[in-house]
């Protein structure tokens, strides 16, 4: 019942095999759940080191009628950054140490 202002999805499992796409946390069935939970104007923050999952997310959000208010395949290239995005999960720390780029998408649905 639309009570949540923000949902954070930091480094979900990318499920790289096509047959597992429905398990991805940005697959259509999950997006429908999030949309029901988010209050008007609510947003979802998504971070990943997997470029295929980043692309999948952008496509899924668009197909679900969502709007990506911010999207960048390299979070370090963002000019203005929400200070909460500086917080790193252990996965992000590991991927950064390996030199991988971190993608970011902030999205929601029109009111």
C-alpha positions as CSV (number, residue, x, y, z in Angstrom):
1,X,0.0,0.0,0.0
2,X,2.4,2.6,-1.2
3,X,4.3,3.3,2.0
4,X,7.9,3.2,0.9
5,X,9.8,6.3,-0.2
6,X,13.0,4.5,-1.4
7,X,14.2,1.1,-2.3
8,X,17.9,0.3,-2.5
9,X,19.2,-2.6,-4.6
10,X,23.0,-2.6,-4.2
11,X,24.8,-5.3,-6.1
12,X,22.0,-7.9,-6.6
13,X,22.9,-11.3,-8.1
14,X,23.1,-10.7,-11.9
15,X,21.9,-14.1,-12.8
16,X,23.8,-14.0,-16.1
17,X,22.2,-16.9,-17.8
18,X,19.2,-15.9,-20.0
19,X,17.1,-18.7,-18.6
20,X,17.5,-17.1,-15.1
21,X,16.5,-13.6,-16.2
22,X,13.2,-13.8,-14.2
23,X,15.2,-14.1,-11.0
24,X,16.9,-10.7,-11.5
25,X,15.7,-8.1,-9.0
26,X,14.9,-5.8,-11.8
27,X,12.8,-8.3,-13.8
28,X,9.2,-7.3,-14.6
29,X,7.6,-9.2,-11.7
30,X,9.9,-7.5,-9.2
31,X,9.3,-4.1,-10.7
32,X,5.5,-4.6,-10.3
33,X,6.1,-5.4,-6.6
34,X,8.2,-2.3,-6.1
35,X,5.7,-0.1,-7.9
36,X,3.0,-1.3,-5.5
37,X,5.2,-0.5,-2.5
38,X,6.5,2.9,-3.5
39,X,4.5,6.0,-2.6
40,X,4.0,8.6,-5.3
41,X,7.4,10.1,-6.1
42,X,9.2,7.2,-4.6
43,X,12.5,6.0,-6.2
44,X,14.6,2.9,-6.5
45,X,18.4,3.1,-6.3
46,X,20.3,0.4,-8.2
47,X,24.0,-0.3,-8.3
48,X,25.9,-3.1,-10.1
49,X,29.3,-3.9,-11.5
50,X,27.6,-6.1,-14.2
51,X,27.1,-4.1,-17.4
52,X,24.6,-6.7,-18.8
53,X,22.5,-6.3,-15.7
54,X,22.8,-2.5,-15.9
55,X,21.4,-2.7,-19.5
56,X,18.7,-5.2,-18.6
57,X,17.6,-2.9,-15.8
58,X,17.3,0.1,-18.1
59,X,15.3,-1.9,-20.6
60,X,13.0,-3.4,-17.9
61,X,12.3,-0.1,-16.3
62,X,11.4,1.5,-19.7
63,X,9.2,-1.5,-20.6
64,X,7.4,-1.2,-17.2
65,X,6.6,2.5,-17.8
66,X,9.3,3.6,-15.4
67,X,11.6,6.6,-15.8
68,X,15.3,6.5,-15.1
69,X,15.9,9.9,-13.5
70,X,19.7,9.2,-13.3
71,X,21.6,6.5,-15.1
72,X,25.4,6.1,-15.6
73,X,27.4,3.0,-16.4
74,X,30.2,4.5,-14.3
75,X,29.0,6.0,-11.0
76,X,32.4,7.8,-10.6
77,X,31.6,9.9,-13.7
78,X,28.5,11.5,-12.0
79,X,29.0,15.2,-11.4
80,X,26.6,15.4,-8.5
81,X,26.3,12.4,-6.3
82,X,24.0,11.5,-3.4
83,X,26.3,11.1,-0.4
84,X,24.6,7.8,0.4
85,X,26.0,6.4,-2.8
86,X,29.5,6.6,-1.3
87,X,28.6,3.9,1.1
88,X,30.1,0.6,-0.3
89,X,29.0,-2.9,0.3
90,X,31.8,-5.5,0.6
91,X,30.9,-6.6,-3.0
92,X,31.4,-3.1,-4.3
93,X,34.7,-2.8,-2.4
94,X,35.9,-6.1,-4.0
95,X,34.8,-5.1,-7.5
96,X,36.4,-1.6,-7.2
97,X,39.6,-3.1,-6.0
98,X,39.6,-5.3,-9.2
99,X,39.2,-2.1,-11.3
100,X,35.6,-2.7,-12.3
101,X,33.2,0.1,-13.1
102,X,30.1,0.5,-11.0
103,X,26.8,1.3,-12.8
104,X,24.0,3.3,-11.1
105,X,20.4,3.8,-12.0
106,X,17.8,5.8,-10.0
107,X,14.3,5.2,-11.3
108,X,10.6,5.4,-10.4
109,X,7.2,5.9,-12.0
110,X,5.5,9.1,-13.0
111,X,2.9,10.3,-10.5
